[in-house]
Amino acid sequence: MAHVRLFRHYLHVPFLILGLLDFLALVLALYLAVFFRYFGDPAMLAEYWTYVLPSAVAFGLVNLVVMVALAVHQAKLEEGLTGMMLRTIMTLILSLPLSYVLAFLLPDYFWYLGGEGVVTSASVFGFLMLGIVRSLFFRLIGANRFRRRVLMLGAGRRAYQMEQELQSPMNRKGFVLVGFLPANEDSVQVDEQRLCHQKKDEDLPGLIDRLRIDEIVIAVDDRRHGGLPMEGLLECRMRGVRIIEGASFYERETRKVALEMITSGWLVFSEGFSLSAISRLSKRLIDLSASLVLLAVTLPLMLLTVIAIKFEDGLKAPVLYSQERVGLNGRIFRVHKFRSMRTDAEKGGAVWAQKDDDRITRVGHVIRKVRIDELPQIFNVLKGEMAFVGPRPERPVFVDQLSESIPFYSERHRVKPGLTGWAQLCFAYADSEEDTREKLRYDLYYIKNQSLLLDILTMVQTVEVVLFKKGAQ
């Protein structure tokens, strides 16, 4: 099984297993650090040994949370094992002060994290053990063992589009595409060398058995006139082969919604697009808590930003920039940002922000790269106009244009806009209609699968966006 669905969000099984192994390695690393710290005094070692577990578990969890924030496990697919280990070094460095804070706040439980160099030694042991665990994991087990063998039923336009969209290794970490089986009157548009042919007198279940298929993806262009091998599909289903509709398969593997493949009917009958009253209340409480913590932590940074803007543009220059944005159910509200452009930036009307935009000030270049310009929106969250996580709010003039040209664009206003969002994690800055179309795919995925788990994952992984300047412009 390549994926498991937890609280509506798809998680990759190999990464879950590797995360558990990493946690166990980090727990063992703290035990090793304690052992080598006190092995010269057997009596003291025996006395302390029984009290190590809470500190070891805390050390493992702190590092694991920071790993998620820095997308350490996903880095294996994009940057290789070397990139993964470089991010691991950053994880261990960032986790050190967090461990000391935990020891300071709860000394009776986590005192090992706070003194005598134990946690520093544990970080060194942890790096070595994580390197060994990951090398063995990818060499002896590897993600391929967890990938489903997939057959696409269909070889026309839709199948071709799906193949092109799923070319990236990031989008193929959960499956191996064995090939395509033409259905109905589909005109073949995929590479004919990828077609799977049934032998003489071989039915669909026989083909599935021969190719060792785990999952069949329905990717035909037109089902209005029937033609699907329903008896064969039913037999395959009864044998335990998974049958999945193309749009749902695309959503699961890419964590975005395929605009070109969905209809209003798909939106109506799909799971999701709802949040219980308790979940909405919990989300609001998390919004308030996270916003107050972020406000307390970043208040000195905001004061420095005010000083920097005044220093560059003069004492009379405005610090904040306010704009109308479209919020929940199309309501208009004013969003506040630190001004990062010249005061006459839009004298000719509203325009998209561009890469290397010459309207951006020197201070603006800095605060936009690390998202400091967005911090005043904390007050929008506290007022209830925005959430901490959600689609980014857009300006009314652009919303009117985009709603006309992009299908289902207005559906993104079914939830509160967010300070950060799923699309911000997964896609770069949108400075064109085509980019906005791509971001909408991620926004619809979030709206369909919103949950407290997805919100927490998004908030934690926003750290990676800030540190590595993804999407900044």
PATISE-83656 format. One line per field, with one value per residue (C-alpha): residue number from 1; residue in one letter; x, y, z. Coordinates in pm, 1 decimal. Example, Ala and Ser with C-alpha at 12.3 -4.5 7.8 and 13.67 -1.06 7.14 Angstrom:
! PATISE-83656
sedo	(1,2) .
lumvo	(a,s) .
xx	(1230.0,1367.0) .
yy	(-450.0,-106.0) .
zz	(780.0,714.0) .
! end
This chain:
! PATISE-83656
sedo	(1,2,3,4,5,6,7,8,9,10,11,12,13,14,15,16,17,18,19,20,21,22,23,24,25,26,27,28,29,30,31,32,33,34,35,36,37,38,39,40,41,42,43,44,45,46,47,48,49,50,51,52,53,54,55,56,57,58,59,60,61,62,63,64,65,66,67,68,69,70,71,72,73,74,75,76,77,78,79,80,81,82,83,84,85,86,87,88,89,90,91,92,93,94,95,96,97,98,99,100,101,102,103,104,105,106,107,108,109,110,111,112,113,114,115,116,117,118,119,120,121,122,123,124,125,126,127,128,129,130,131,132,133,134,135,136,137,138,139,140,141,142,143,144,145,146,147,148,149,150,151,152,153,154,155,156,157,158,159,160,161,162,163,164,165,166,167,168,169,170,171,172,173,174,175,176,177,178,179,180,181,182,183,184,185,186,187,188,189,190,191,192,193,194,195,196,197,198,199,200,201,202,203,204,205,206,207,208,209,210,211,212,213,214,215,216,217,218,219,220,221,222,223,224,225,226,227,228,229,230,231,232,233,234,235,236,237,238,239,240,241,242,243,244,245,246,247,248,249,250,251,252,253,254,255,256,257,258,259,260,261,262,263,264,265,266,267,268,269,270,271,272,273,274,275,276,277,278,279,280,281,282,283,284,285,286,287,288,289,290,291,292,293,294,295,296,297,298,299,300,301,302,303,304,305,306,307,308,309,310,311,312,313,314,315,316,317,318,319,320,321,322,323,324,325,326,327,328,329,330,331,332,333,334,335,336,337,338,339,340,341,342,343,344,345,346,347,348,349,350,351,352,353,354,355,356,357,358,359,360,361,362,363,364,365,366,367,368,369,370,371,372,373,374,375,376,377,378,379,380,381,382,383,384,385,386,387,388,389,390,391,392,393,394,395,396,397,398,399,400,401,402,403,404,405,406,407,408,409,410,411,412,413,414,415,416,417,418,419,420,421,422,423,424,425,426,427,428,429,430,431,432,433,434,435,436,437,438,439,440,441,442,443,444,445,446,447,448,449,450,451,452,453,454,455,456,457,458,459,460,461,462,463,464,465,466,467,468,469,470,471,472,473) .
lumvo	(m,a,h,v,r,l,f,r,h,y,l,h,v,p,f,l,i,l,g,l,l,d,f,l,a,l,v,l,a,l,y,l,a,v,f,f,r,y,f,g,d,p,a,m,l,a,e,y,w,t,y,v,l,p,s,a,v,a,f,g,l,v,n,l,v,v,m,v,a,l,a,v,h,q,a,k,l,e,e,g,l,t,g,m,m,l,r,t,i,m,t,l,i,l,s,l,p,l,s,y,v,l,a,f,l,l,p,d,y,f,w,y,l,g,g,e,g,v,v,t,s,a,s,v,f,g,f,l,m,l,g,i,v,r,s,l,f,f,r,l,i,g,a,n,r,f,r,r,r,v,l,m,l,g,a,g,r,r,a,y,q,m,e,q,e,l,q,s,p,m,n,r,k,g,f,v,l,v,g,f,l,p,a,n,e,d,s,v,q,v,d,e,q,r,l,c,h,q,k,k,d,e,d,l,p,g,l,i,d,r,l,r,i,d,e,i,v,i,a,v,d,d,r,r,h,g,g,l,p,m,e,g,l,l,e,c,r,m,r,g,v,r,i,i,e,g,a,s,f,y,e,r,e,t,r,k,v,a,l,e,m,i,t,s,g,w,l,v,f,s,e,g,f,s,l,s,a,i,s,r,l,s,k,r,l,i,d,l,s,a,s,l,v,l,l,a,v,t,l,p,l,m,l,l,t,v,i,a,i,k,f,e,d,g,l,k,a,p,v,l,y,s,q,e,r,v,g,l,n,g,r,i,f,r,v,h,k,f,r,s,m,r,t,d,a,e,k,g,g,a,v,w,a,q,k,d,d,d,r,i,t,r,v,g,h,v,i,r,k,v,r,i,d,e,l,p,q,i,f,n,v,l,k,g,e,m,a,f,v,g,p,r,p,e,r,p,v,f,v,d,q,l,s,e,s,i,p,f,y,s,e,r,h,r,v,k,p,g,l,t,g,w,a,q,l,c,f,a,y,a,d,s,e,e,d,t,r,e,k,l,r,y,d,l,y,y,i,k,n,q,s,l,l,l,d,i,l,t,m,v,q,t,v,e,v,v,l,f,k,k,g,a,q) .
xx	(0.0,165.7,-63.6,-270.8,-546.5,-539.8,-797.5,-875.3,-511.7,-303.2,26.9,299.2,356.8,735.3,785.0,573.2,786.9,1108.3,980.3,918.7,1268.3,1415.8,1231.4,1361.6,1715.8,1695.5,1564.8,1854.7,2095.7,2005.9,2050.1,2396.0,2482.9,2387.1,2579.3,2902.2,2859.9,2839.9,2996.8,3299.6,3074.2,2862.8,2668.1,2558.8,2483.5,2261.2,2080.7,2016.7,1942.2,1584.1,1494.2,1617.0,1300.9,1095.8,1394.4,1471.0,1111.2,1103.4,1435.9,1299.2,969.1,1128.8,1363.1,1082.8,863.8,1152.1,1214.1,854.4,894.2,1203.7,1053.7,1353.6,1195.6,1056.4,1405.0,1519.7,1312.1,1423.7,1779.3,1896.3,2037.1,2300.3,2034.1,1834.5,2132.3,2213.2,1859.3,1906.6,2205.7,1983.4,1719.2,1959.7,2095.8,1748.1,1630.0,1903.7,1752.3,1404.3,1531.3,1689.0,1364.6,1173.2,1420.6,1384.1,1002.6,969.0,1292.6,1145.0,1071.0,1325.0,1630.2,1863.7,1795.5,1926.5,2265.9,2610.5,2628.9,2411.7,2177.0,2468.3,2630.1,2293.0,2268.7,2604.5,2504.7,2167.2,2322.0,2538.0,2250.2,2008.6,2263.6,2297.1,1920.5,1840.2,2118.4,2002.8,1637.0,1680.3,1928.5,1760.4,1394.1,1348.5,1027.3,975.0,863.1,565.3,457.0,133.5,146.8,-110.2,-288.6,-475.4,-795.7,-801.3,-542.5,-695.8,-678.0,-750.0,-500.5,-236.2,-300.7,-268.9,56.1,203.6,90.9,237.3,582.4,755.6,923.2,750.4,415.8,518.8,649.3,336.6,295.6,451.6,255.9,267.4,84.6,-243.7,-532.5,-748.7,-1121.9,-1436.1,-1367.1,-1072.4,-830.5,-486.5,-287.1,-36.8,289.0,186.6,484.9,313.9,-2.4,-86.7,-231.1,-447.7,-346.2,-585.3,-883.4,-740.4,-998.8,-934.4,-881.6,-630.9,-437.1,-441.5,-303.6,-31.3,88.5,52.1,-166.6,-269.0,-490.7,-690.7,-739.2,-1044.4,-915.0,-1152.9,-1259.8,-1631.4,-1845.5,-2182.2,-2227.9,-2102.1,-1833.9,-1645.4,-1577.5,-1798.7,-1801.3,-1423.0,-1389.1,-1629.3,-1429.4,-1106.8,-1268.7,-1383.0,-1025.0,-899.7,-777.3,-855.2,-1064.5,-1037.5,-1171.6,-905.0,-968.6,-954.3,-631.5,-478.9,-585.7,-433.9,-98.0,-44.4,-237.3,-418.7,-744.9,-743.0,-951.8,-964.5,-1105.3,-1371.7,-1732.8,-1991.5,-2116.8,-1775.4,-1771.1,-2122.5,-2059.7,-1697.7,-1609.6,-1503.6,-1593.3,-1727.3,-1607.8,-1802.7,-1906.5,-1651.7,-1376.7,-1468.3,-1452.3,-1119.7,-983.4,-1082.7,-915.9,-598.2,-612.9,-632.8,-361.3,-118.7,-177.8,-114.5,205.0,324.5,241.4,442.4,741.0,749.5,662.4,1029.8,1076.3,773.9,910.9,1243.2,1052.1,871.6,1206.3,1361.1,1072.7,1086.0,1463.8,1445.7,1143.7,1129.1,934.4,617.7,613.2,329.5,434.8,126.4,-42.4,-411.8,-608.0,-955.1,-960.8,-1232.6,-1299.9,-1543.1,-1851.0,-1732.2,-1733.1,-1495.3,-1252.2,-934.0,-605.4,-297.7,65.8,393.3,452.7,713.9,659.2,683.1,384.0,294.6,321.2,-35.4,-101.0,-197.9,-428.3,-400.9,-138.5,18.6,342.0,622.4,957.6,1226.9,949.8,1115.4,839.9,973.7,1184.8,1515.7,1349.6,1065.0,1300.4,1411.0,1074.7,902.6,1165.9,1105.5,733.1,770.1,542.2,253.0,280.1,18.6,-238.6,-217.2,-469.5,-702.5,-686.3,-761.1,-1062.1,-1195.3,-1166.7,-894.6,-780.6,-423.2,-444.8,-650.5,-634.4,-458.9,-708.7,-721.8,-825.6,-1183.2,-1070.2,-867.8,-1140.0,-1390.8,-1151.2,-1040.4,-1393.2,-1481.6,-1183.3,-1106.3,-1369.6,-1462.4,-1245.3,-1519.8,-1529.8,-1209.5,-1420.8,-1612.0,-1357.0,-1180.6,-863.9,-543.5,-219.4,-50.7,-195.8,-153.2,-94.7,183.2,366.5,331.0,366.5,574.1,444.4,154.4,210.8,-10.2,-348.7,-191.5,-8.5,-333.9,-504.7,-235.0,-269.5,-644.9,-580.0,-406.0,-666.4,-947.2,-753.7,-730.7,-1099.3,-1201.3,-975.7,-947.1,-883.7,-694.7,-412.8,-375.0,-378.8,-106.9,106.7,69.2,165.9,470.1,590.7,551.8,884.6,1046.2,884.8,1028.5,1375.6,1422.9,1232.8,991.0,728.4,879.5,875.7) .
yy	(0.0,322.1,566.2,572.5,828.7,989.3,1256.1,1297.9,1367.8,1115.7,1022.0,821.6,488.2,461.9,807.8,711.8,401.1,598.6,863.3,593.3,450.7,801.5,852.8,523.6,611.2,947.6,786.3,541.2,830.1,995.4,665.4,633.9,990.1,916.6,588.2,745.0,1039.8,818.8,485.7,566.5,569.0,248.0,339.4,677.2,524.8,260.2,526.1,758.1,490.2,429.4,799.8,853.5,750.9,1078.0,1283.1,1037.1,1044.2,1425.5,1448.7,1224.0,1411.4,1758.2,1653.3,1477.5,1790.4,2000.4,1736.6,1775.7,2153.7,2130.2,1858.8,1634.0,1312.9,1467.7,1606.8,1253.9,1274.6,1624.6,1654.2,1295.9,1143.4,1419.6,1693.0,1491.3,1469.1,1840.1,1920.8,1674.0,1876.3,2186.5,1988.1,1886.5,2241.5,2398.6,2131.5,2207.4,2533.9,2378.2,2088.8,2330.0,2528.4,2206.3,2115.7,2464.6,2453.7,2094.7,2015.3,1726.6,1528.9,1641.0,1741.3,1532.1,1772.2,2066.8,1989.8,1836.5,1832.4,1522.0,1662.2,1791.6,1447.9,1293.9,1518.1,1389.9,1028.1,1104.5,1230.1,918.9,683.5,862.5,834.2,459.7,403.1,593.5,435.3,87.7,177.0,302.1,29.0,-276.4,-175.5,130.8,305.8,78.5,-203.0,8.2,125.9,5.0,-143.0,60.3,-1.6,285.5,180.6,425.3,549.7,870.8,1238.1,1201.0,918.0,1118.3,1427.2,1222.2,1064.0,1407.7,1552.0,1255.8,1260.8,1411.5,1166.1,1360.2,1258.0,895.0,803.5,599.5,391.9,236.9,291.3,-47.2,71.2,162.2,-54.1,111.9,118.4,219.7,418.5,609.5,732.4,633.5,941.1,780.4,623.1,299.8,123.0,171.3,-11.9,-339.8,-604.3,-895.1,-1236.9,-1447.8,-1549.2,-1353.0,-1157.1,-850.0,-1046.0,-1266.2,-960.5,-815.7,-1140.0,-1168.3,-809.7,-829.0,-516.2,-375.2,-91.1,1.3,371.2,458.4,718.3,686.5,998.1,924.6,690.1,811.2,519.7,249.0,22.4,-25.7,-396.6,-396.4,-773.6,-785.7,-485.8,-644.5,-969.2,-775.2,-583.1,-905.5,-1036.0,-738.9,-516.8,-153.3,35.8,414.1,698.6,904.1,1236.8,1071.8,891.6,1220.8,1390.6,1119.5,1110.3,1483.6,1626.8,1864.7,1854.5,1808.0,2099.0,1952.2,1620.0,1723.9,1829.9,1978.7,1623.8,1510.2,1793.6,1704.4,1331.5,1338.0,1293.2,1601.1,1968.2,1976.5,2047.0,1957.1,2220.6,2084.8,2096.3,2455.9,2555.5,2375.1,2545.5,2886.3,2814.6,2705.2,3021.2,3239.6,3051.1,3038.1,3404.9,3522.7,3316.5,3442.7,3800.9,3772.4,3615.0,3853.3,4183.1,4292.7,4200.3,4409.2,4708.8,4673.9,4659.5,4984.5,5151.8,5018.1,5144.7,5487.9,5499.9,5424.3,5633.9,5905.5,5965.8,6066.3,5754.4,5509.5,5184.1,4975.9,4906.6,4817.2,4652.8,4516.4,4137.0,3878.6,3660.4,3393.4,3366.5,3660.4,3918.9,4210.3,4299.1,4501.0,4316.7,4487.0,4435.3,4610.5,4830.1,4669.2,4877.6,5243.5,5452.5,5509.7,5139.3,5118.1,5465.2,5306.7,5046.8,4698.7,4472.5,4136.0,4144.2,4025.5,3859.5,4125.3,4388.2,4732.2,4877.5,4688.3,4891.0,4774.8,4696.8,4537.2,4287.4,4165.2,4147.8,3978.9,3705.1,3597.0,3689.5,3960.4,4184.2,3945.8,3970.5,4249.0,4000.2,3838.0,4103.2,3994.5,3642.5,3767.0,3962.3,3647.2,3780.8,3527.8,3189.5,3087.1,2828.7,2868.3,2992.9,3327.2,3615.6,3784.5,4132.0,4183.6,4310.1,3992.9,3768.4,3902.0,3832.0,3489.3,3369.4,3427.6,3240.2,2961.7,2697.7,2659.9,2957.0,3102.5,2779.3,2884.4,3139.4,2861.7,2884.6,3172.8,3291.4,3210.1,3364.0,3058.0,2779.0,2442.2,2610.7,2825.9,2511.0,2331.9,2601.8,2910.9,3268.5,3312.3,3604.1,3499.4,3348.0,3009.4,3010.3,3100.3,2807.7,2575.8,2721.1,2668.1,2294.8,2296.6,2525.9,2290.2,1997.4,2184.9,2281.8,1924.0,1760.9,2029.3,1891.8,1986.8,1751.0,1919.5,2262.0,2159.2,2005.9,2324.8,2548.7,2336.5,2309.9,2684.3,2702.3,2543.0,2804.2,3086.8,2936.3,2828.5,3127.4,2915.4,3122.9,3453.5,3731.3) .
zz	(0.0,-119.5,62.8,376.7,422.2,764.9,851.0,477.3,382.4,186.3,351.4,177.4,356.3,293.7,444.0,745.6,799.7,751.7,993.5,1257.0,1201.3,1230.3,1558.9,1701.1,1587.1,1765.3,2085.0,2074.6,2008.6,2339.6,2523.0,2365.6,2467.6,2829.7,2823.9,2699.6,2937.1,3249.2,3150.1,3367.7,3675.6,3668.0,3982.3,3845.8,3506.6,3666.1,3870.2,3573.5,3315.0,3431.1,3390.6,3035.1,2844.9,2870.4,2754.2,2473.2,2347.1,2367.7,2180.4,1906.3,1874.8,1867.6,1587.6,1400.0,1403.7,1271.3,1001.1,887.3,889.9,667.7,441.8,508.5,380.8,60.8,-9.6,-102.0,-421.0,-520.4,-387.8,-332.2,-14.1,12.4,15.7,265.6,503.8,465.2,576.6,861.0,983.8,982.8,1173.3,1448.5,1480.9,1501.2,1746.2,2000.4,2135.1,2130.6,2343.7,2592.5,2614.0,2684.7,2959.9,3110.1,3109.4,3239.5,3424.3,3625.3,3308.8,3050.3,3252.8,3035.5,2749.1,2943.4,3085.5,3069.6,2689.9,2659.9,2395.6,2186.9,2193.5,2111.1,1803.3,1678.9,1741.9,1584.2,1262.2,1231.1,1305.7,1073.9,793.9,853.9,883.6,564.7,360.6,462.0,409.1,54.3,-36.5,116.4,110.0,-108.1,-199.8,-502.5,-273.1,-171.1,-513.8,-669.5,-1018.2,-1211.1,-1541.0,-1705.7,-1877.4,-2166.4,-2413.7,-2548.5,-2459.7,-2087.4,-2042.2,-2228.4,-2011.9,-1695.1,-1812.3,-1886.6,-1552.9,-1364.7,-1527.4,-1224.6,-981.9,-703.0,-852.4,-915.2,-573.7,-501.7,-817.9,-1126.6,-1449.5,-1623.6,-1935.0,-2106.5,-2221.8,-2493.7,-2421.4,-2610.7,-2924.3,-2777.4,-3039.8,-2915.1,-2810.9,-2575.2,-2689.7,-2864.3,-2709.6,-2371.9,-2480.1,-2309.3,-2542.7,-2438.9,-2565.2,-2768.4,-2554.8,-2258.7,-2061.7,-1845.7,-1520.4,-1702.9,-1821.7,-1470.8,-1325.7,-1591.2,-1540.7,-1158.5,-1153.3,-814.6,-936.1,-1246.1,-1324.1,-1535.5,-1783.2,-2080.3,-2269.4,-2301.9,-2092.5,-2214.7,-2455.3,-2221.1,-2351.6,-2026.0,-1959.4,-1651.3,-1600.5,-1618.2,-1386.3,-1137.5,-1141.4,-1084.0,-799.7,-634.3,-655.8,-456.9,-740.2,-666.8,-925.1,-910.1,-1121.8,-1298.9,-1123.5,-780.3,-871.8,-987.5,-664.2,-448.6,-625.1,-682.9,-385.8,-615.3,-812.8,-1190.2,-1320.5,-1671.9,-1551.5,-1303.4,-1346.0,-1115.2,-1063.5,-942.7,-688.8,-572.5,-520.6,-400.3,-36.4,154.5,108.0,463.6,815.8,1128.8,1382.2,1631.3,1368.5,1278.4,1646.1,1688.3,1378.1,1514.9,1849.7,1670.2,1456.7,1766.4,1954.9,1661.9,1578.5,1934.7,1957.6,1618.6,1716.9,2038.7,1861.4,1564.6,1734.7,1758.9,1393.0,1296.3,1487.0,1302.1,973.3,1056.1,1131.7,808.2,592.7,757.2,719.9,346.1,245.6,510.6,830.3,645.0,425.7,500.3,664.5,591.0,261.5,268.3,-9.9,-59.7,-84.8,-135.7,167.0,282.7,57.9,-151.9,127.2,77.2,356.0,387.5,423.3,568.9,469.3,528.8,225.3,0.8,-316.0,-406.0,-303.6,-672.0,-763.0,-896.4,-1025.9,-1359.4,-1204.0,-1053.6,-1215.0,-1129.7,-929.6,-1158.0,-1103.5,-1041.9,-1025.9,-1037.9,-817.0,-513.8,-271.2,-122.0,210.0,16.2,-148.8,192.8,367.3,70.7,52.1,410.5,413.8,678.9,470.9,546.6,926.6,975.7,845.8,1189.2,1293.7,1010.6,1155.6,1507.0,1373.8,1206.3,850.4,770.3,897.9,966.6,686.3,369.6,9.6,-21.0,-60.6,-400.5,-510.5,-637.3,-978.2,-1036.5,-892.1,-1144.7,-1432.0,-1310.5,-1232.4,-1597.4,-1739.7,-1488.5,-1406.7,-1038.6,-938.9,-718.9,-513.3,-337.5,-146.8,32.9,315.2,485.7,312.1,495.5,612.1,464.2,255.0,84.8,-251.2,-103.4,7.1,-323.9,-588.8,-652.5,-665.6,-909.6,-1145.2,-1437.0,-1509.2,-1587.2,-1253.9,-1079.6,-1252.3,-1115.9,-766.3,-780.8,-820.1,-482.7,-324.9,-426.1,-280.1,49.8,48.7,-33.2,226.0,493.7,840.8,1153.9,1051.7,712.3,881.2,1126.1,848.8,646.0,938.5,1023.2,662.5,610.8,794.2,486.5,259.6,470.6,517.2,155.1,10.2,-192.7,-366.5,-258.2,-514.8) .
! end
